[in-house]
Amino acid sequence: MQVSPPNSTASPAGTDFAVSYDKNTGIAIYEIYDGSLNITSNFTSEQKMISSSYGQPIERIEVDKNGTMTEQVAIPQDEWQALQAEVGAQTMQEKKQSSGLLGVFILVILLGGVFILHKNRKFQLILQKLKGGN
């Protein structure tokens, strides 16, 4: 299999990757998440290989409209760790909010049930039976 935007060609090998091409700027971007990717410039015949694995920095190659390749790290390790920590904190906050909402929902249901029993005068009968009265 090959991926070929106008300015370059990539050959993935058992890999998880992404490629994008901006026709306005003529820039192709390749990112590797797991595995290896061989990229060849269609204009300069330059070849580069990028590789990564899950949990490691995401490697990136940008190929400009002239076929010039630039290697980069899509998200540097320290930024990746900060991003993971931020997402983890947001997830914890969302869990706290959802459990609070669940508590409010249960309270509303219970109060609604008590109101219905009270309105039908069954609540007083239940209280009398609990107190031991007839």
C-alpha positions as CSV (number, residue, x, y, z in Angstrom):
1,M,0.0,0.0,0.0
2,Q,1.1,3.5,-0.7
3,V,-0.2,7.0,0.2
4,S,0.6,9.6,-2.4
5,P,-0.3,13.3,-2.1
6,P,1.1,15.3,-5.0
7,N,4.5,16.0,-3.4
8,S,5.4,12.7,-1.7
9,T,4.8,9.0,-1.3
10,A,4.6,7.0,1.9
11,S,4.8,3.2,2.4
12,P,3.2,2.2,5.7
13,A,4.3,-1.1,7.3
14,G,1.8,-2.6,9.8
15,T,1.2,0.8,11.3
16,D,-1.2,3.4,12.7
17,F,-0.6,6.7,11.0
18,A,-2.3,9.8,9.6
19,V,-1.6,11.9,6.5
20,S,-3.0,15.2,5.5
21,Y,-2.5,17.4,2.4
22,D,-3.4,21.1,2.2
23,K,-3.9,22.0,-1.5
24,N,-3.6,25.7,-0.8
25,T,-0.2,25.5,0.8
26,G,1.0,22.3,-0.9
27,I,2.1,20.9,2.4
28,A,1.7,17.2,3.3
29,I,1.9,16.1,6.9
30,Y,2.6,12.6,8.0
31,E,2.3,11.5,11.6
32,I,3.1,8.0,13.0
33,Y,1.4,6.7,16.1
34,D,2.6,3.1,16.1
35,G,4.9,1.4,13.6
36,S,7.1,2.8,10.8
37,L,6.5,5.0,7.8
38,N,8.9,5.4,4.8
39,I,8.4,8.7,3.0
40,T,9.9,9.7,-0.3
41,S,9.8,13.2,-1.8
42,N,8.4,13.1,-5.3
43,F,10.5,16.1,-6.2
44,T,13.9,15.6,-4.6
45,S,13.8,11.7,-4.2
46,E,14.9,12.3,-0.6
47,Q,13.8,9.4,1.7
48,K,13.0,9.4,5.4
49,M,11.6,6.9,7.8
50,I,9.7,7.8,11.0
51,S,8.6,5.4,13.7
52,S,6.9,5.4,17.0
53,S,4.9,3.3,19.3
54,Y,1.8,3.9,21.5
55,G,2.7,6.0,24.5
56,Q,5.8,7.5,22.8
57,P,6.1,11.0,21.2
58,I,4.3,11.2,17.9
59,E,6.8,11.7,15.1
60,R,5.9,14.0,12.2
61,I,7.3,14.8,8.8
62,E,6.1,17.8,6.8
63,V,6.8,17.9,3.1
64,D,6.5,21.4,1.5
65,K,5.3,22.2,-2.0
66,N,8.9,21.8,-3.3
67,G,9.3,18.3,-1.7
68,T,11.6,19.5,1.1
69,M,11.1,17.3,4.2
70,T,11.2,18.6,7.8
71,E,11.2,16.1,10.7
72,Q,9.4,17.2,13.9
73,V,7.8,15.8,17.0
74,A,4.1,16.4,16.8
75,I,3.7,16.7,20.6
76,P,6.9,16.8,22.6
77,Q,7.0,14.3,25.6
78,D,6.7,17.0,28.3
79,E,3.7,18.6,26.5
80,W,2.2,15.1,26.0
81,Q,2.5,14.4,29.7
82,A,0.9,17.8,30.6
83,L,-1.9,17.1,28.2
84,Q,-2.6,13.7,29.6
85,A,-2.6,15.2,33.2
86,E,-5.0,17.9,32.0
87,V,-7.4,15.4,30.4
88,G,-7.2,13.2,33.5
89,A,-8.2,16.1,35.7
90,Q,-11.1,17.1,33.4
91,T,-12.3,13.4,33.4
92,M,-12.2,13.4,37.2
93,Q,-14.1,16.7,37.4
94,E,-16.7,15.3,34.9
95,K,-17.2,12.2,37.1
96,K,-17.7,14.3,40.2
97,Q,-20.3,16.5,38.4
98,S,-22.1,13.5,37.0
99,S,-22.3,11.8,40.5
100,G,-23.6,15.0,42.0
101,L,-26.3,15.2,39.4
102,L,-27.2,11.5,40.0
103,G,-27.7,12.3,43.7
104,V,-29.9,15.3,42.9
105,F,-31.9,13.1,40.5
106,I,-32.4,10.4,43.2
107,L,-33.4,13.0,45.8
108,V,-36.0,14.5,43.4
109,I,-37.5,11.0,42.7
110,L,-37.7,10.3,46.4
111,L,-39.3,13.6,47.3
112,G,-41.7,13.2,44.4
113,G,-42.8,9.8,45.8
114,V,-43.3,11.2,49.3
115,F,-45.3,14.1,47.8
116,I,-47.6,11.6,45.9
117,L,-48.1,9.5,49.0
118,H,-48.8,12.5,51.1
119,K,-51.3,13.9,48.6
120,N,-53.1,10.5,48.6
121,R,-53.0,10.4,52.4
122,K,-51.2,7.1,52.3
123,F,-48.1,8.7,53.9
124,Q,-49.9,9.3,57.2
125,L,-51.1,5.6,57.2
126,I,-47.5,4.4,56.6
127,L,-46.2,6.7,59.5
128,Q,-49.0,5.4,61.8
129,K,-48.0,1.8,61.0
130,L,-44.4,2.5,61.6
131,K,-45.3,4.1,65.0
132,G,-47.3,1.0,65.9
133,G,-50.7,2.7,65.7
134,N,-53.7,1.3,63.8
